Amino acid sequence: MKSIIRDISLADKGKQKIEWVRRNMPILRSLEEDFRATAPFKGVRVVVSVHLEAKTAYLAKLFAIGGGEVSVTGSNPLSTQDDVAAGLVADGLDVYAWYNSTKEEYEEHLNLALGYKPNIIIDDGGDLVNLLHTTRKELIPHIMGGCEETTTGVLRLKAMEKEGVLKFPMVAVNNANCKYLFDNRYGTGQSVWDGINRTTNLIVAGKNVVVAGYGWCGKGIAMRAKGFGADVIVTEIDPIKAAEAVMDGYKVMKMTEAAKVGDVFITVTGCRDVITQEHFKYMKDGAILCNAGHFDVEVSVEQLEKLAVEKQEQRKNIMGYKMDNGRWINLLAEGRLVNLAAGDGHPAEIMDMSFALQALSAKYMLKNFRNLGNKVIDVPAEIDIAVAEMKLKSWGVKIDKLSGEQKKYLNSWAE
């Protein structure tokens, strides 16, 4: 079956979006020239399961330009953009995804994409890997390896590796310097607030913003909240990250205390049940909840539903839940990734770096998969450095280099 999308008539609009990000992704444009000339993925079947919006579409097209047979699906039911999906189909790629798919439809789309018998997978959160190790084991002999985009996905892969059940190598793209230092911090920091602000149309300045989790994504969200003029509160389970948040100028407290004073709550931990009925009962009337972690389990929507005596859509992507004492608690984007389910995701210039890592890591996997073992591997340092160098070049920035004497000095133990 060739492509399952919502509406092919949206193709022109989708192609316009893809061309816009292409113009603003100079690293991928450079790789496009190289891939067109060298065809590194010729004859290779690639399945891409990343949030299906314009930047992802350009990555998928890059694999096709490099000679790959490419199948594309989404990684979140609310992040697929139907016009972008149509644009990809019009450009000759097979796509299985549409916006707001049911759980059953979402899984069907993943399985249809896997029907390509992929050699390389590009995963976001680990859904493809999970299927390949459970209901689609027959496809494992075709797999050379793949790349994982997210913190959540890498955690799942590490758990599989530890238990000895991972059946092929996976590159932890999320752990590359050019990913987490930029995508997780600056990309998440901006795109989360893009999603919140366009959805709520409320001011941030003067509000108490609670950020649950102070990893690189949490750092970016807190930094931007502070820039908007908010008072930032961080909740953490890691004493080192909590100490870092204090020294960065934020209040740190337990969620039970933060729940009493917070106006906006953003979860970004990668864990489940971060905000639950224990916290809902303390929250202010009008409190806003949203999630920036990969899965919709950080805010317990199930418990919120049970506590509510009334439920009412307040605006697009805002569901209000009335508590028994008359307070309203507002949940954005069903507790799914607010920056994608209620926005366009990270800026193109940020994803230029992350997706360059994906493309180059997939190319590395093709050449080296036989020697990597069934484990999670880091992005090779030379790829990380190459992406940083390409980014600097795109900005017209030049940096110094060590002299021979300086190299000798740094590699010597003597004075």
Residue pairs with C-beta under 8 A, 6 or more apart in sequence:
1 112
2 94
3 89
3 94
3 95
3 96
4 95
4 96
4 97
4 98
4 109
4 112
5 82
5 85
5 86
5 89
5 95
5 96
5 97
5 98
6 82
6 85
6 86
6 98
6 99
7 82
7 86
8 86
8 89
8 90
9 86
10 82
10 83
10 86
10 87
11 83
11 86
11 87
11 89
11 90
12 87
12 90
13 83
13 86
13 87
14 54
14 57
14 81
14 82
14 83
14 84
14 85
14 86
14 87
14 88
14 90
15 87
15 90
15 91
16 87
17 53
17 54
17 57
17 81
17 83
17 84
17 87
18 54
18 57
18 58
18 61
18 84
18 87
18 88
18 91
20 54
20 348
21 54
21 55
21 57
21 58
21 348
21 351
22 28
22 29
22 58
24 348
24 349
24 352
25 55
25 58
25 348
25 349
25 351
25 352
25 355
26 352
26 390
26 394
27 352
27 353
27 356
27 387
27 390
27 391
27 394
28 58
28 59
28 62
28 352
28 355
28 356
28 359
30 390
31 62
31 356
31 359
31 360
32 62
32 65
35 41
35 62
35 65
35 66
35 67
35 359
36 65
36 66
38 66
39 66
39 67
40 66
40 67
40 363
40 366
41 63
41 66
41 67
41 68
41 120
41 362
41 363
41 366
42 66
42 67
42 68
43 67
43 69
44 67
44 68
44 69
44 119
44 120
44 366
45 68
45 69
45 70
45 71
45 116
45 117
45 118
45 119
45 120
45 142
46 63
46 68
46 69
46 70
46 71
46 118
46 119
46 120
46 121
46 122
46 362
47 70
47 71
47 72
47 73
47 113
47 114
47 116
47 118
47 120
47 121
47 122
47 128
48 56
48 59
48 60
48 63
48 70
48 71
48 72
48 73
48 122
49 72
49 73
49 74
49 75
49 110
49 113
49 121
49 122
49 123
49 124
49 127
49 128
50 56
50 59
50 74
50 75
50 122
50 123
50 124
50 149
51 74
51 75
51 76
51 79
51 80
51 124
51 337
51 340
51 345
52 72
52 73
52 74
52 75
52 79
52 80
52 81
52 84
52 85
52 95
52 97
53 79
53 80
53 81
53 84
53 340
53 344
53 345
54 81
54 84
54 344
54 348
55 345
55 346
55 348
55 351
55 355
56 72
56 84
56 355
57 72
57 84
57 87
57 88
58 355
59 122
59 355
59 358
59 359
60 70
60 72
60 88
60 93
61 70
61 88
61 91
61 93
62 355
62 359
63 70
63 359
63 362
64 70
64 92
64 93
66 359
68 120
69 116
70 93
70 94
71 93
71 94
71 95
71 96
71 112
71 113
71 115
71 116
71 118
72 85
72 88
72 93
72 94
72 95
72 96
72 97
72 113
73 95
73 96
73 97
73 109
73 110
73 112
73 113
74 80
74 97
74 101
74 106
74 109
75 123
75 124
75 125
75 127
76 125
76 336
76 337
76 340
76 341
77 99
77 100
77 101
77 102
77 103
77 105
77 106
77 336
78 99
78 100
78 333
78 334
78 336
78 337
78 340
78 341
79 336
79 337
79 340
79 341
79 345
80 97
80 98
80 99
80 101
81 99
82 98
82 99
85 95
85 97
85 98
88 95
89 95
94 113
94 116
96 108
96 109
96 110
96 112
96 113
97 109
98 105
98 109
101 109
107 131
110 127
110 128
110 131
111 131
111 135
111 136
113 128
114 128
114 131
114 132
114 136
114 139
117 139
117 142
118 139
118 142
118 143
119 142
119 143
119 144
119 366
120 143
120 144
120 145
120 146
120 147
120 362
120 365
120 366
121 128
121 129
121 132
121 143
121 145
121 146
121 147
122 146
122 147
122 149
122 358
122 362
123 129
123 146
123 147
123 148
123 149
123 153
123 170
124 148
124 149
124 150
124 153
124 294
125 149
125 150
125 152
125 153
125 156
125 294
125 295
126 148
126 150
126 152
126 153
126 156
126 157
128 146
129 146
129 148
129 153
129 156
129 157
129 160
129 170
130 156
132 139
132 140
132 143
132 167
133 140
133 160
133 165
133 166
133 167
140 167
140 168
143 167
143 168
144 168
144 365
144 366
144 369
145 168
145 169
145 170
145 171
145 365
145 369
145 372
146 168
146 169
146 170
146 171
146 362
146 365
147 170
147 171
147 173
147 358
147 361
147 362
147 365
148 154
148 157
148 170
148 171
148 172
148 173
148 174
148 376
149 173
149 174
149 354
149 358
150 174
150 294
151 174
151 180
151 184
151 215
151 217
151 270
151 294
152 270
152 293
152 294
152 295
153 174
153 294
154 172
154 174
154 175
154 376
155 270
157 166
157 170
157 172
157 376
158 376
160 166
161 374
161 375
161 376
166 374
166 375
166 376
167 374
168 369
168 374
169 365
169 369
169 372
169 373
169 374
169 375
169 376
169 377
170 375
170 376
170 377
171 361
171 362
171 364
171 365
171 376
171 377
171 378
171 379
172 376
172 377
172 378
172 379
173 179
173 354
173 357
173 358
173 361
173 379
174 180
174 184
175 378
175 379
176 357
176 378
176 379
176 383
176 384
176 387
177 384
177 388
178 353
178 354
178 356
178 357
178 384
178 387
178 388
178 391
179 353
179 354
179 357
179 379
180 216
181 216
182 350
182 353
182 354
183 346
183 350
183 351
183 353
183 354
184 215
184 216
184 217
184 220
185 216
185 217
185 219
185 220
185 223
186 220
186 350
187 220
187 346
187 347
187 350
187 351
187 354
188 216
188 217
188 220
188 221
188 268
188 292
188 339
188 346
189 217
189 219
189 220
189 221
189 223
189 224
190 220
190 224
190 346
190 347
190 350
191 339
191 340
191 343
191 344
191 345
191 346
191 347
192 220
192 221
192 224
192 266
192 268
192 290
192 292
192 338
192 339
193 204
193 221
193 224
193 225
193 228
194 339
194 343
194 344
195 290
195 332
195 333
195 338
195 339
195 340
195 341
195 342
195 343
196 204
196 264
196 266
196 288
196 290
196 332
196 338
196 342
197 204
198 342
198 343
199 315
199 316
199 317
199 318
199 332
199 333
199 338
199 342
199 343
200 288
200 315
200 318
200 332
201 315
202 288
204 225
204 228
204 229
204 230
204 264
205 228
205 229
205 230
206 229
206 230
206 231
207 230
207 231
207 263
207 264
208 230
208 231
208 233
208 261
208 262
208 263
208 264
209 222
209 225
209 230
209 231
209 232
209 233
209 262
209 263
209 264
209 265
209 266
210 233
210 234
210 235
210 255
210 258
210 259
210 262
210 264
210 265
210 266
211 218
211 221
211 222
211 225
211 232
211 233
211 234
211 235
211 250
211 266
211 268
212 218
212 234
212 235
212 255
212 265
212 266
212 267
212 268
212 269
212 274
212 275
212 298
213 235
213 236
213 267
213 268
213 269
213 270
213 274
213 293
214 222
214 234
214 236
214 238
214 241
214 242
214 244
214 245
215 241
215 268
215 269
215 270
217 268
217 292
217 293
218 234
218 268
218 269
219 248
221 266
221 268
221 292
222 232
222 234
222 245
222 248
222 250
225 232
226 232
226 249
226 250
230 264
231 251
232 249
232 250
232 251
233 250
233 251
233 252
233 253
233 258
233 261
233 262
234 242
234 245
234 250
234 251
234 252
235 252
235 253
235 254
235 255
235 258
235 274
236 242
236 245
236 252
242 252
245 252
246 252
255 274
255 275
255 279
256 278
256 279
256 282
258 265
259 265
259 275
259 279
259 280
259 282
259 283
260 282
260 283
260 284
261 284
262 283
262 284
262 287
263 284
263 286
263 287
263 288
264 287
264 288
264 290
265 275
265 287
265 288
265 289
265 290
265 299
266 290
266 291
266 292
266 338
267 274
267 275
267 289
267 290
267 291
267 292
267 293
267 298
267 299
268 291
268 292
268 293
268 298
269 293
269 298
270 293
270 294
271 293
271 298
272 295
272 297
272 298
272 300
273 297
273 298
273 300
274 298
274 299
275 289
275 298
275 299
275 300
276 300
276 303
277 300
277 303
277 304
277 306
277 307
280 303
280 304
280 307
280 323
280 329
281 307
281 323
283 327
283 329
284 327
285 326
285 327
285 328
286 327
286 328
286 330
287 327
287 329
287 330
288 330
288 332
289 299
289 329
289 330
289 331
289 332
289 335
290 299
290 331
290 332
290 333
290 335
290 338
290 342
291 298
291 299
291 333
291 335
291 336
291 337
291 338
292 337
292 338
292 339
293 337
294 337
296 334
296 335
296 336
297 335
298 335
299 331
299 335
301 331
301 334
301 335
304 321
304 329
304 331
305 311
305 321
307 321
307 323
307 324
308 321
308 322
308 323
308 329
309 322
309 323
309 324
310 321
310 322
311 319
311 320
311 321
311 322
312 319
312 320
312 322
313 319
313 320
314 320
314 330
317 332
317 333
317 341
317 342
318 330
318 331
318 332
319 330
319 331
319 334
320 328
320 329
320 330
320 331
321 328
321 329
321 330
321 331
322 328
323 329
332 338
332 342
333 341
333 342
334 341
339 345
339 346
345 351
346 354
352 391
352 394
353 387
353 391
356 387
356 390
357 379
357 383
357 384
357 387
360 383
360 386
360 387
361 379
361 380
361 383
364 380
364 383
365 372
392 398
392 399
402 410
